[in-house]
Amino acid sequence: MKRFLLSLLLILCFNTACRGDCREQIKIFYTKYLENVLHDNSRNEELCKSYLTEELLEKVDRLISATNVDPLIRAQDASLDAIETLKIEPLTDNWYMVRYYWNKKDSTTIKEIPIKVQSINGKCLITYITPIWNGSHYGDELISCKSKNPLHINHETAQAFLESFYKLYIAEYSEMSKDLSLKLALLRNRHLSEDALVQYKSAELENSMDGHRGYDLLIDNYDFDRVWSESLEFKQLNDNDYLVSYKVNGKIYKIVISIKRNGDEYIVNGIKL
């Protein structure tokens, strides 16, 4: 009997977790999540703590502020058809496609959300969700890893400082560390003047009063996606001012940064849109 049970466990292990197949656990999570959206969305806070990593939980909050939709379902609410048509499709390298129809009679209401999953101690945890602006794209190239060469601030020229500062700053967003807010604050406190910090905090407070937490004046956004760094540009406007810009699905974000010399270093002395 013991030998039979052991064999059965080995078979089950081979068919699911030991192969890294998390479809069933993801299906359970998404079914409960959609049901909660329909009946009692407050239950999803605890549910997400069980299925999402801490880093992703923080990113989800930023994505909600940036898009005004729930990034887990790419919608603001749910439907019975969504639960009925929910399917989880395995892709490659622990990526899965979450797919459902808002209206099963309308093929244009399909939602496709790629997610990255990692099996930890037999529990499948979602580590990344492709943001809505990246459509149905998936793959580890969407997830940034910091360069093997340590990033540092270059004070040789004002523009070298600005470019190196931004490169380090947005790398922290892409890295999705647990203490992201602290790391970004440390960078700002180290490289922004008192005037620039006041401007930053004023913009953050103004947006929080509108119900949007986590606004970052340095990027004029709530989050920064790794793929956006490819469109990041710097243009000198005059002796002290530089235009920092990047593109998101055709929309161009523009931030004017003032730089000043501070001893042997440069600092950000002003931020305006």
N, C-alpha and C positions, 0 to 999 in steps of 0.2 A: 504493500500500500504506500509506504514512504517513497519507494522507488518510483511508483506511478505519479505521485504528487510532484516529486522533483522533476520528472520528465515533463509534466504538464507545465510547471513553472518555467522551465527552460524554453518550451515551445512558445509560451506567451511572451517571454522576454525577447525571443528572437523576432517575433512578429511585431513588437511595439518598441518599447523604450530602448532595448539593446541595439536596435537598428537606428535609433534616433528618430523614430516616427512618432510625431506628436499630434497627429491629426485628431485623435479622439479627445485628448485633453483640450485642444484648441476649440473643437466643436462644442464641448461642454461649456467652456468659458464663454464663447460667443453667444450660445443659445441663452445662457443665464443673463448675459449682459443685455441682449436685445429684449428679453422678457422684463428685466428691471427698467429699461428705458420706457417700456410701455406702461408699467404699473407703479414702480417706485424707484426712481433713478438714484435715490440716496443710498440704496444698497450697493451700488456699483463701486463706491469708494473702497469698501472692504474687499469686494471681489477682485478689484484691480491689484490690490496689495498682495493678493495670493498668486496672481498670474503674470504681473509685470515686474521688471526689475525696478529698483529705486530710481536709477538714472532715467529710465523711460517714463516713469510716473511724472518726473519733473518736466521732461520734454513734452509730454502730453498737455500739461497745463500751458506751456508756452505756445503749442500749436493751436490750442483752443482760442487763446487770445489773438493769435495772428490770423486765424481764418474764420472764427465765429461758427465753426462746425466741430463736431466730435470726430477727432482723427481716427478713432477706433472703428467707426462705422461710416465715416464720411457723410454724415447727415446730422440733423438737429433732433430728430426723433426716429421712432421705429414703426414697423407694421407687422401684422401677422404673416403677411406674405414673405417678409424678410426672414422670419424664423423658419417658415416652411421650406424656403428655397435655399437656405444656408448650406454651402458646401465648402470644404477645406481641401485644397489641392496641393500636394507636395511638389516643390520645384527642385532646386538644387542647393547644396551647401546649407541645409537647415532653413531654407526659405520656404514659405508657404503662401498660397494665394487664398485669401478669404473672399468668397464670392456669394452674392445674394441679389435678389430682385426686390426692389421696393414694391413693385406691382408685377406679379407673375404673369399678367396678361399683356404687359408692355415691355418689350425687350430693351427699350432705351433706358429703363430705370435700373439697369444692372450696376452694381457696385463691385469693384475689384480692388482689394487692399492687400498689397504684399506685406508680409511680416517676417521678421527673423526670429527664430526660436532656438533656445539652448536648453538641453536636458541637464538639470543639476540635481543630483541625488534622487533620480527617478521622477523628478517634477519638471514639467516643461514650462519654462518661463519665456515670455515674449521680451526680447531685448531691443527690438527696433520695429518701427512702423513707417513705411514709406509715406511721407507727407503728400497731401492731395496735389500739391504743385508738381510732383514727380510722376503723377499718373499711376500706371501699372508697372513702372520700372522697378526692378529689383536687382540685387547683387551687392557684394561687399564693397564695390567701388563707391556706392552711395554713402557708406559709413567711413568717416575719416579716421585715420590713425595718424598720430603725430609723427613727424619725421624722425628718423633715427638720429639725425643731427639736431642737438638741442637748439630751439629757437631762442634768439636773443634780440635785445633792442640795440639798433645801430644809431649812434649819435654823430656820425661823420658829417651829415648834412641834415637840414630840416626835413627834406623829402625822404631821405633814407630812414630817419627816425619814424616818420609817419607810416611809411609802408611796413616797416618791421613791427611797429606797434600793432597795426591792424592785423598783420599776419598772425601774430601771437594771440591777439584778442579773439579773432574768429575761430582759431584752432581750438580754443577752449570750448566754444559752442559745439563744434563738430565732435569733440572728444566725448561729450555727454558724461562728464564726471559727476559723482554724487555731490561734491561741494562746488559746483559750477558757480553759484552766486557769490560765494566767498572768493574764489579765484579771480572772477571778473572785478569784484570790488577792490581787491588788492592791486590789480593792474591799474585801475582808475586812480586809486589813492596815490599810487607811486608816480604816475605819468600825467596826471591832470592837475592844473592849477586850481586854487580855491574858487576862482570865478567859474571855471569850466565845471567843477563839481556841483556848484550851486545850480548852474544851467541844467545839468544832467538830472539832479534830484528834483528840480522843479517840474521838468517834463515827465518824470516817473510818477510824481504825485498827481499831476493833472490827469494822466491817463488812468491811474488807479481809482480816482474819483468817479470815472466813467465806467468802472467795473472791470477794467482790463489791467491785470497785474503783470509786472515784469517788463514794462516798456523800456527799451534801451535806446536812448537818443543817439548813441554813437553809430548805430546801424539803422535808426528810424524803424525799428521792428521789434518783435518779441523773441525771435529766434533767428539763427543764421544757418542755412543749409550748406553743407560742404560743396555742392555743385555750384552754388552761387559765386564761390571764390574765383571761378574761372572767368567771370565777367567783371571782377573788381578792378577799378581803374582809379588812378590818382592824377590830378591835373593842377598845376600851380596857377593861381589866379593873380596873385601879386606877391609882394615880398613876404607876407605873413600868412596868407590864406591859400588853402588848397581845397579842391573839390574831390570828394570821395564818392564814387558811384558804383552801383552794381545793378544787374538786371534780373528780374524774376518774371518769367512768362510774359515778356514784352513790356512790363512796367519797370521804369528806371527809378531807383532810389538815389537821392542826392543829398549829401551832407557836406556842409562847408566847415572846415576845421582850421582854426587859427593856431599857429605855432609860434612859440617864442623861446629865446635862449634863456636858460636858467643855469648859470655857472658853466660847467663843462658839458652840460646836457641840454636837450630840448624837451619841452613839455607842451601838451595841448592846453591852449589858453582860452579857447572859445569853441562852442559848437552851435551851429544854427542850420536850419533847413531852408 
